[in-house]
Structure formats: structure tokens, C-alpha cells
Amino acid sequence: MTHHIQRPHLVVIGNGMAGCRAVEELLARDPHRYRVTIFGAEPHVNYNRIMLSPVLAGEKTFDEIVINGHGWYRDHGIELIAGDPIAQIDRVAKTVTSRSGRTLGYDKLLIATGSDPFIIPVPGKDLPGVVGFREMNDVDAMLAAADKGGDAVVIGGGLLGLEAAHGLSLRGMKVTVLHLMPTLMERQLDEAAAWLLKSALEARGQTILTGADTAEILGTDAVEGVRLKDGRVIPASLVVMAVGIRPCTALARDAGLDIGRGIKVDDHMVTSDPDVLAVGECVEHAGQVYGLVAPLWEMCRALADGLVEQPSGYRGSVTSTKLKVSGIDVFSAGDFSGGDGAEDIVLRDASRGVYKRVVVKNDRVVGAVLYGDTADGAWYFDLLKKQEDVSEMRDLLIFGQAHAHGGGQTDPKAAVAALSDDAEICGCNGVSKGQVVACIAGGAASLDAVRAGCKASASCGSCTGIVENLLALTLGDEVQAGAKTMCKCTSFGHDDVRREIVDQGMQSIPEVMQKLHWSTPDGCSSCRPALNYYLLCALPGDYKDDQQSRFVNERMHANIQKDGTYSVVPRMWGGLTNPRELRAIADVVEKYDAPMVKVTGGQRLDIFGIKKEDLPAVWADLNAAGMVSGHAYGKSLRTVKTCVGSEWCRFGTQDSTGLGVKLERMSWGSWMPHKFKIAVSGCPRNCAEATIKDFGVVCVDSGYELHVGGNGGIKVRATDLLCKVATEAEAMGYCAAFIQLYREEARYLERTAPWLERVGLNYLKARIVEDTQGREALTARFLHSQRFSQEDPWAERVAGREHEQHAHMAAFTPVREEEIA
Amino acid sequence: MIGDWLDIGWLDEIPLRGARTVPVEGGEEIAVFRTGDNRVFALVNRCPHKGGPLAQGIVHGHSVACPLHNWNIALATGEAQGSDKGCTPAIPVKVDAGRVLICRAGALKAAA
């Protein structure tokens, strides 16, 4: 065996937030000092565990919460062994052995095993359907359960439990939270704030049972329910245990290390064995065990300083909690249990749903609880940590920083400006105001740049507002305007740009950019598609669509998939089809070897796996059977979903299918600010789900109810009733008017639901229902613009237009060339 | 005798602020871009993020926005912009008398 200059081997047990952060800190100090191997129990790269809640709630994907992808391990020469947990540590031989039997030697060992969810020892705890809320696996199990719907019970009304309940509730489950203590989140909130939180969660449809002591989890092969000690039974197909976490110490205990509540470490995160270190939720430092992320970061810094022989020492952490539960802002810090000499200062504002309580002892802030308005949380926490004398400002303390410092500003920017440089802005990553300002001064001119530069606001995101204010303060108007502008290329907002296009009669994208002083030569991928749409809408028939300003799907008239192939959806008018169309689709699937055909939610068929070169030939075959583009790829009319209506259905009141086909014939091909879906239901049973569409018709005996602004996506919104009309012709006229108003006034990429909420239903009624002339003019403008948009884009491509979008420019066959040579 | 440069066609065959593809037998496809100021760039047609076909992205300035997740890639270097990290190989390319020429060695190396 040959020995080069061997670097000492650092083995890290635990690929979670603490383990990887420790390695990051070490690499930042001395990237070449150690050879690093990381063992992880989960089969994943390092991800942000705090963000599992947004993944559960559907706000983020797993990919979006990855902190360090495979590239990071590769770039730093770190060997990652994921999915193979360490089973044993031999401190004499200085080796670790994994579950699969892999044995590795170490010079330094870092234990970062984190914590395990505490599973309460009741009968039934091992039944399928009982999960923790700790790992990606748990989230996957919860999502699978939520797909089936039904009842869920969350045991534990702390932060984690409430986030699980919120996510499951958003996913459509009926959720009951069981909490042993009399009030929710008793460790972070006092009784008043907990009561406000409970009321708010109940108003959102969750059932909250406090003082609920679980006796047994019921079920034979899987979970069926939970029985409480008082005899109550709550049905459930999913039980989430979120009663707390326990430091995961079994491995260290077996290795004979000193253990208390966690693995005991000194100020340099060294255990009772000088070559074994430990960091994170699994450790006990000075009698304290931590379950929040900020202390982990502080520990990792001390650990890394020690590893590079510049010991600094960890002194313990004072923690605060700032969080959003179901969109409700809550903050707590320090001690709010009262006690001798403690005075409470309380502010309640019932109409705003605000509750604030600051606990003062010997003229020092010792605790704070804020509910509904947490803007001053950072300031109170700062006063608390510094033990500042507050006697001077005691009377104004509760009104927050702006008031207490005099001047009575209520401007949040002024509050941020008044923070001291060492005030902590980002609790997750331990970033101070001074560091954020330095990062901005160093060139970071956007939120993303600050996140990349100093990590502030890059973890849980609850300090995003403060960081944005710091950007505005440091950079002045450059950023302030940025909040409302179309994109970074212009200081104008969408509405301004649109008004100028119409008022000045602008004809092309370069003209808009010139006249409105664009700061980039040819815009960006945000503004170009928007400008292209605004011009197209303003100049029907005259504007030449700029293909290079369209997103790939609209340019290719098909939907790009993750592997770069496309899916193709031909139009099926009102969801009707016939043998000829079905044969043509079947033939295309076979001829082009499409790996999948799927029935879509919009009542048509989606053919997957078509190569860009084959698209024109596929379209030609579909055209030959009379089919045209379904625009499943466009910011345009998608489908008109229908039920069978009076022609067949015994409940049908009108010919919903017929009306659906007419509406689709009228409105297909029109470009819009965003996708647009229509449905027509033949009776109030509403089988076509018309009340979650952009425009929905519900037929009744006496006519047609017209509904607008619905959405079935991430944020479900039921429609508002616009009006009721008596005839089909009226229904079509109103539909055209609504579409045209949306086309002319909504901002690019704004669906009808947020647009309606922004302008208000009364505005739409005033423009469409009450103003007859205005409505007729809108309808006329829509029908005029449709004269230019109902050429089938597939047929145009089949005829050879823009063939360069599909054909290769040239081909390079190196081998053949060599042979010729 | 094979030259150092491979002639792939006229500059006009690439849409302004657009791209065309050149498949390489036994290797990775190349995307050839033409920017608004008539410069030409070539990259392996694969975003460093999730492999998206960069040729289908929106070309702006001297960057292209990947069609899959909107990463911005610098056309000159293939480097991801902003806070994103990653790089796709760039291939030397030039325009001579209206013809677009890509570097044979570069194409072979990138395709390997």
C-alpha cells in the first residue's frame, strides 16, 4: 500500500442540516485539511428539513429544498454514502461500520445524528398509517394518504404538529389535532396567544382538541382511528405523531460516550472521547438540548474553529421562535412565564387580530410573545439578548421600535433602519444586519443575490420582509421601484407599460424597449413574453407575433417534458370525439412509438414522448383526421369541459354539451394573459365542475348562471356569480366580453382568480353586466381579434412555416468523416 | 483533408435571438445560438441543472433562459448565472462570409 501525503480522515455520521453545515464551515476555513466522508441514513442528498412543511403543503418540491446537490459533494471531494446508516462505532480501532457491513477508519469522527420523533408508547403505535414528521419519507407517506382523502389525526399541537395539520388540511384531509396540554404551543405561546391561534385554525376548518390524552391507536391491519382516555374515538386513516423529538443518541451510547439527555459535548463540540465530536440536535451542551436551527449554526461554527485549531468556543444559544402557522405570524422569545418581579406589558387590538406581550424584569426585557404582527420581534429579541436597560422607553415599548425610539414612525423601513448593526436578521443562518448590509453594498441588488451571498432569508424565509427593507434602505429607489416593475429590465410596472403601448400606439418590442428606456439590450425571459402578448392584444391582425419572445411550449405548439420531448393534445370540442379522431390518435401513438397516452382533466387525450423533429408529421396526421391544436401549451383558451346535459341526462336542464362546443368554437386560439378554462354544467349538480373554472356556466331551468374567477390549482378558488342570463346567445356574448376584459386589463401571467380579487367583483359587474354598451363593445373587440387567431398553428407548421423550429441545422458524423479522409 | 472548422450553414438559418441544433453522431447535441446583436455562440444542448434543451430557451442579451426551469446560462462560457451553479461546455464558433463554422476539435471534445 502506497502512502501519499495522507490527509486526516473526517467521518461524519449524519447527512442532515447539522452534519453538512459543519462540513461547509470546515471547508470555508480550510478546504484541504481533511478528507471527508459523510454517511446518511436517508437515501437523499443534504436537504433543508425546515422546509418539509412547504413540501407537504404543496408550496415547494423536494428539489427546491435541496441545500447541497450531488455536485457539492463531488466538487469538494466528499464521499457521500447515503441510505446506509452507521450501525456501530469502535473507538479503540477508530472505525465505523455501516448497516450493510462497510467498515471505515477515521481520524476524527463527527456524530450529527440529530433527533428522532418521539413516538408515544400506546397500543397501535406500530400500525401502518402511523408516521412521524421528520424525514422526506414521512412526507411521502402523508402525501400518499392525503391522495386518498379522509380523516387525519395529528397528535401534538406544537409547531411541527400544527404545520403537519396545516399541510394535510390544504391537501384536502379533514384534520383533528390532539394536544395533551390545555393550550397550543405552550412552550412558545402564552394562553392568550394560544387561544387566538386555536380560534384562527378552527376557522380554517381544523378541529383542535386540547387536554386530549391518547389512549390507543385503533385498527387491525392499518390505522382506523384514535381513542382518547376519556373514551372519545376519532376516526383516522392517517396518524401523525408530532409530540416532540428526542436526541438520537443510541449509537453514541453503545460506543460508551458520556450521555445525558443528549451526547455530552464541551464548548468545542468534543465528546468524552477527544477524537469524537458531535453537533446539532443530538448533543447536550451545558445541560441544554436544542431543537431549533439557529443554535445548530452557532455550534457548527465553534466546531469548525476547533477542527482547524483556532478554537473559539460555543457559549450556548438564546433562542427565539418566529414562525408562520397557517399563514398566521407568531413570534416568541425568552421567558414569559411571569414570576417574581416580572411585569407584563400587553397590547391587544382585536380588530386587527393583534396581541403583543412583553415581559420586563429589573428594567430588562426577559420575554416577548407576539401574535398577528411580528414586525418588532427582532427588536425585542435584540433588547433581550443585550440585556439593554429599557426604563427610558418603557411606556412606549409595547408600540414597537419606531415609537419607542421617538418620532412615532410606523414605516417598517424606519424600524429596520433603527436596528443596530449586530442585530440578528436571519435567525436560521445567524446573519446580522451588518452582514446583510455589507452583502448588499458588495453588489447584491436583489433578494436572490442576498440569499446567495450571505444566506440571509435562504432557509425558512420568515425574515424576507426585513431583508427586502434592508435592500430598499441600502440601495434607495433602485430596488424600491423593483417591487412593482415588470422585471429588472425596466422601472415601469405592467399597467404602465400597457397604457403606454396603447396611448403611444407602439408597434413592436424594440420600439417599446426604446421608448420606455429598457436597461437591457433585448429584455429578458420575463418581459419579452409579456410585451409580445400586450402588443398582440393591442394590435389584432397587425402585430407580427415574435416567436423568439415566446416560451418554448407556445413556440413549439406542444408541451415540453422533463426529457426534452413533447406532449401533444389535439382539440376535442366540448370533450366530444368520434371513431375517426380516435383512430387517428391511435395511429399516431403507434407510428411514433409514443410511450404514453393519457386522458387529461380537460376531457381530451394527451400523447407523450414526441420528438421535436417529429411534431410536424404528427400534426399532419392529426390534421388529416380533422383535428387542430388543443393549445394545451398556451396562455390561451385550454378546454371547454362539459357534462352531457339535456340531450341525454335525466337531470339536464339545457344542452350543456352543445353550448360548450359553441363556446369553444368561439374562443379557441385566442391568446390571453394566462391559461383560461371554461366549463358548462347542464344542471346545478355541476358535473363539469364549472365553479372552479375561469368562466363557468351552470344551466338551470330558467337559463344560465355565469360564474367567473374560479381556479382548481394550488390555491383552489370557487367562482363568483357574475349574473344570470336567459339565452345561449347572451351566455356567449357575456363570455366573450369577460374574456376580452381579462385580455385587455389583467397583467401577463395573472390568472382570472387573482385578477378578480385585485379589481373586485363589483368592477367586473359594472363593466360587463351593468354597462350594456361597454359589454357589447368588448364582445365585438373579442370577435374581431378572433378573426386573426383561428388559423390552426399546427397546420401552419405542417405547411412549412417556421420549419427551422423543428429541423436540425446540420448533422456532424465524425466517424464517417474520418473514413472519407 | 479535414479542416479545423466545420461549416454548418448560413447565419440567416438561425433565427435572430434564437437557436438551431446540430446532432453529433455518438455524442451530445450542440445548440448554436444567434443573439440580438448578431453574435453566434455554441453550447452543448444540455442545461447543467436538469439537462433541459437550451436551444429551446429564450435568448436575451448574451444569455439563454433554459426552457425547463428558467436557469440563465451565459452563452460565451456555458456558466449558470446568478446564484445557480453549473456549467455546460462551450464550443468555439465563428462566422465567415455569412457561413457559421464550429470548431471541429471543440465539437468532438464536447460531444465525447
Contacts between the chains, C-beta under 8 A, distances in Angstrom:
chain1	res1	chain2	res2	distance
A	71	B	85	6.9
A	71	B	86	6.9
A	448	B	82	6.3
A	448	B	83	5.6
A	449	B	82	7.2
A	449	B	83	6.9
A	451	B	83	6.6
A	452	B	82	7.0
A	452	B	83	3.2
A	520	B	60	7.0
A	520	B	61	5.9
A	521	B	36	5.9
A	521	B	37	6.8
A	521	B	61	5.7
A	522	B	17	6.3
A	522	B	36	4.1
A	522	B	60	5.5
A	522	B	61	6.5
A	523	B	60	5.7
A	524	B	58	7.9
A	524	B	60	4.9
A	524	B	61	7.7
A	524	B	65	7.4
A	525	B	57	7.4
A	525	B	58	4.1
A	525	B	60	6.1
A	525	B	65	3.6
A	525	B	70	6.2
A	525	B	72	7.6
A	528	B	58	6.2
A	528	B	60	6.6
A	529	B	58	7.5
A	547	B	15	7.0
A	547	B	18	7.6
A	548	B	15	5.8
A	548	B	16	6.8
A	548	B	17	4.2
A	548	B	18	4.9
A	548	B	58	7.0
A	548	B	59	6.7
A	549	B	17	7.8
A	549	B	58	7.0
A	550	B	58	8.0
A	551	B	58	7.1
A	551	B	67	7.1
A	552	B	56	4.3
A	552	B	57	6.9
A	552	B	67	3.7
A	555	B	56	7.3
A	556	B	56	6.9
A	560	B	52	8.0
A	560	B	53	7.7
A	560	B	56	6.6
A	560	B	67	5.6
A	560	B	68	7.0
A	562	B	50	6.8
A	562	B	68	6.8
A	563	B	51	7.8
A	564	B	51	7.3
A	564	B	52	6.8
A	564	B	53	4.4
A	564	B	56	7.9
A	612	B	56	7.7
A	804	B	13	6.5
A	804	B	14	7.7
A	804	B	15	6.3
A	804	B	18	7.9
A	804	B	20	6.4
A	808	B	20	7.0
A	808	B	21	5.1
A	808	B	22	6.2
A	808	B	23	5.7
A	809	B	8	5.6
A	809	B	9	5.3
A	809	B	13	5.9
A	809	B	14	6.9
A	809	B	20	3.6
A	809	B	21	6.5
A	809	B	22	5.5
A	809	B	32	6.3
A	809	B	100	8.0
A	810	B	6	8.0
A	810	B	8	3.9
A	810	B	9	5.6
A	810	B	22	5.1
A	811	B	22	6.6
A	811	B	23	5.3
A	811	B	24	7.9
A	811	B	25	7.2
A	812	B	6	6.3
A	812	B	8	7.8
A	812	B	22	5.8
A	812	B	23	7.1
A	812	B	24	4.6
A	812	B	25	6.8
A	812	B	30	7.5
A	812	B	107	5.9
A	812	B	111	7.8
A	813	B	24	7.9
A	813	B	25	4.2
A	814	B	24	7.0
A	814	B	25	6.5
A	814	B	26	7.0
A	814	B	27	7.7
A	814	B	107	7.9
A	814	B	108	5.8
A	814	B	111	7.7
A	815	B	25	6.4
A	815	B	26	6.7
A	816	B	25	7.5
A	817	B	2	5.9
A	818	B	2	7.8
A	821	B	1	6.7
A	821	B	2	5.2
